[in-house]
Amino acid sequence: QRSREAMADQRSAVWTARVRDAKQVLNELRAGTSAASPQRTDQERARFFAMQRRKLQRFEDLIDDLEDLTADGDPTTAEREDRDAAVEAMRAEAKRLADGIKAAAAAAAAAEAAAAGEG
């Protein structure tokens, strides 16, 4: 009985750690989104969007991990529902961020093309 409880606590701790990691990456993504500056050089912009895409991939990987862990740690029904809702909210946020990154990259490319056409 005791070892079963200890294992459940350990698995619950894994869930908590993954949630913390996902929130950290999400905050980095959100902070980076506001840092998209039109004054950047083409190379800086390309590096910026590549970094954002890597962070987004990391966030999506963490969401997948969390989805696999929703039942770990012997959660109550309410906790399981909360975990499922948290995963769905993160998935929606990942999609919103992915769409935003794509739109910003496309806008930057269009501005670059327009500037090249003027030059």
Order of alpha helices (4+ residues) and beta strands (2+ residues): alpha-alpha-alpha
